Amino acid sequence: MRTTVGIIGAGPAGLLLARLLHNAGIDSVVLESRDRAYVEHRQRAGILEQGTVDVLRAAGAGERMDREGLRHDGIELRFARKRHRVDFPALADGRSVMVYAQTEVCKDLIALQLKEGGPLLFEAEALAVEDADTDHPRVRFRHGDREDVLECDYVVGCDGFWGVARQAVPSELTQVFERTYPFGWLGILADVPPSHDELVYARHDRGFALLSMRSPSVSRLYLQVPADTDAETWSDEAIWGELERRFETADGWRLERGPITQKSVTPMRSYVHEPMRYGRLFLAGDAAHIVPPTGAKGLNLAVGDVVTFARALTYEKESGSAELLDAYSETCLRRVWQAERFSYDMTTLLHRAPDATPFEDRLQLARLERIASTRAAETDLAEAYTGFPFE
Ligand SMILES: Cc1cc2nc3c(=O)[nH]c(=O)nc-3n(C[C@H](O)[C@H](O)[C@H](O)COP(=O)(O)OP(=O)(O)OC[C@H]3O[C@@H](n4cnc5c(N)ncnc54)[C@H](O)[C@@H]3O)c2cc1C
């Protein structure tokens, strides 16, 4: 098989890239190791930055999002039994975010790709990227019980944190920056309308909690738990009881309970692989970087990377200049590090470390009070949450 751009992975990064390239008249082939149903039902992110919303619309993939997504103009911070609303449009130049699940973004992009785009092969597992430092990179892959080779002009590794693309970059050219956290998120999906119409981020002495939603009838809620927690050790009753304690306010706010349909624990990690390019192999999304989900940045960073790549390749095709492709890693890393910083700040602002001292508890509360009482601190949060520009 031969194509211009070989894309490994059909998560949000790979699928959107295929769409952007198709719209620019550039052919691609997408290889995805899992089957379609798995990719369409994997529960993950749900908050789209303004820039991501704009890109999906411009790519022709925004129709259902605009119909079914929920525009949010703010979030609530909850601490010391008080509530503080951050008003995004007022603070961040009119910007807002959209609640629309990653599963739905993937379904929309898969449907478009299968209808109008180039080949998208499910159950096609990339085994290795070869000759990345030459003009003819190749992806060796297994499809069914057959091994095959995809010959490309460029390969984009959109294969997530556990993928193979990153392994093709020689370790002596690689720098990795990493931090793991001693806690994770126990996440549930529940068939009950969200108890608040915007996301609630709660800092509590017992740990962090987040109220989010997938639709007007489905709530998504999270609890900070120790990193090695088995979700099955938490009964539904214990989960609701703990959520109620952490969200409690002095004004008597109530959390509505409902049947829990899914439970899982997500580990928390910050990770950056530099550079994001080696020869004709480009890394995008979770293949190159991970953020803890507190800032809702993972999916949006993946979108930012592929927008940068698609623009750079289009520019090369139109002008003959590889200037933007050469700047790919540097351009993406500028945005990546801002998202790493914000995600780290939000995580350390709201989670309670197992060895936290009373001094650190007071500092967290002082940081939250500062956001709640000064426009400059609140604006910094609103600008970062609604998103950094795509270059
Ligand atoms: C459990 C979990 C919960 C999360 N929750 C949130 C959240 O609440 N908010 C938030 O902002 N972010 C969240 N994230 C992060 C967000 O979902 C990711 O940042 C986003 O999925 C990145 O998209 P991607 O396309 O780069 O990678 P992925 O979505 O990981 O897609 C990679 C794709 O590559 C495929 N693949 C892997 N290896 C191969 C191979 N060898 N050959 C072919 N295909 C391969 C995979 O099957 C997958 O489909 C979460 C992540 C996880 C893991």
The ligand as a MOL file (V3000), in Angstrom:
LIG
                    3D

  0  0  0     0  0            999 V3000
M  V30 BEGIN CTAB
M  V30 COUNTS 53 58 0 0 0
M  V30 BEGIN ATOM
M  V30 1 C -9.0660 6.7000 30.7620 0
M  V30 2 C -8.8310 8.0840 30.2080 0
M  V30 3 C -9.6700 9.1510 30.6090 0
M  V30 4 C -9.4580 10.4470 30.1100 0
M  V30 5 N -10.2770 11.4680 30.5230 0
M  V30 6 C -10.0650 12.7030 30.0360 0
M  V30 7 C -10.8670 13.7940 30.4350 0
M  V30 8 O -11.7730 13.6490 31.2370 0
M  V30 9 N -10.5960 15.0250 29.9010 0
M  V30 10 C -9.5830 15.2150 28.9780 0
M  V30 11 O -9.3670 16.3140 28.4750 0
M  V30 12 N -8.8260 14.2080 28.5950 0
M  V30 13 C -9.0410 12.9670 29.1020 0
M  V30 14 N -8.2550 11.9680 28.6910 0
M  V30 15 C -7.2540 12.2760 27.6970 0
M  V30 16 C -7.8440 12.2910 26.2660 0
M  V30 17 O -8.8390 11.3210 26.1480 0
M  V30 18 C -6.6840 12.0500 25.3220 0
M  V30 19 O -5.7840 13.1200 25.4730 0
M  V30 20 C -7.1180 11.9070 23.8620 0
M  V30 21 O -7.7830 10.6730 23.6890 0
M  V30 22 C -5.9000 11.9750 22.9510 0
M  V30 23 O -6.2550 11.5980 21.6600 0
M  V30 24 P -5.2340 10.8370 20.7360 0
M  V30 25 O -5.9360 10.6630 19.4350 0
M  V30 26 O -3.9180 11.5050 20.7730 0
M  V30 27 O -4.9830 9.4200 21.4480 0
M  V30 28 P -5.9840 8.2200 21.7250 0
M  V30 29 O -7.3600 8.7030 21.9360 0
M  V30 30 O -5.3320 7.4050 22.7900 0
M  V30 31 O -5.9990 7.3990 20.3770 0
M  V30 32 C -4.9290 6.5690 19.9890 0
M  V30 33 C -5.4610 5.5110 19.0540 0
M  V30 34 O -4.3780 4.7500 18.5410 0
M  V30 35 C -4.7100 3.3870 18.5690 0
M  V30 36 N -3.4600 2.6240 18.5930 0
M  V30 37 C -2.5970 2.4540 19.6260 0
M  V30 38 N -1.5490 1.7050 19.2530 0
M  V30 39 C -1.7510 1.4040 17.9450 0
M  V30 40 C -0.9970 0.6360 16.9860 0
M  V30 41 N 0.1450 0.0370 17.3140 0
M  V30 42 N -1.4880 0.5230 15.7300 0
M  V30 43 C -2.6570 1.1280 15.3840 0
M  V30 44 N -3.4000 1.8420 16.2550 0
M  V30 45 C -2.9530 1.9930 17.5160 0
M  V30 46 C -5.5730 3.2460 19.8220 0
M  V30 47 O -6.3840 2.0920 19.7980 0
M  V30 48 C -6.3700 4.5410 19.7770 0
M  V30 49 O -7.5680 4.3860 19.0430 0
M  V30 50 C -8.4120 10.6780 29.1960 0
M  V30 51 C -7.5810 9.6290 28.8010 0
M  V30 52 C -7.7600 8.3480 29.3110 0
M  V30 53 C -6.8190 7.2390 28.9010 0
M  V30 END ATOM
M  V30 BEGIN BOND
M  V30 1 1 1 2
M  V30 2 1 2 3
M  V30 3 2 2 52
M  V30 4 2 3 4
M  V30 5 1 4 5
M  V30 6 1 4 50
M  V30 7 2 5 6
M  V30 8 1 6 7
M  V30 9 1 6 13
M  V30 10 2 7 8
M  V30 11 1 7 9
M  V30 12 1 9 10
M  V30 13 2 10 11
M  V30 14 1 10 12
M  V30 15 2 12 13
M  V30 16 1 13 14
M  V30 17 1 14 15
M  V30 18 1 14 50
M  V30 19 1 15 16
M  V30 20 1 16 17
M  V30 21 1 16 18
M  V30 22 1 18 19
M  V30 23 1 18 20
M  V30 24 1 20 21
M  V30 25 1 20 22
M  V30 26 1 22 23
M  V30 27 1 23 24
M  V30 28 2 24 25
M  V30 29 1 24 26
M  V30 30 1 24 27
M  V30 31 1 27 28
M  V30 32 2 28 29
M  V30 33 1 28 30
M  V30 34 1 28 31
M  V30 35 1 31 32
M  V30 36 1 32 33
M  V30 37 1 33 34
M  V30 38 1 33 48
M  V30 39 1 34 35
M  V30 40 1 35 36
M  V30 41 1 35 46
M  V30 42 1 36 37
M  V30 43 1 36 45
M  V30 44 2 37 38
M  V30 45 1 38 39
M  V30 46 1 39 40
M  V30 47 2 39 45
M  V30 48 1 40 41
M  V30 49 2 40 42
M  V30 50 1 42 43
M  V30 51 2 43 44
M  V30 52 1 44 45
M  V30 53 1 46 47
M  V30 54 1 46 48
M  V30 55 1 48 49
M  V30 56 2 50 51
M  V30 57 1 51 52
M  V30 58 1 52 53
M  V30 END BOND
M  V30 END CTAB
M  END
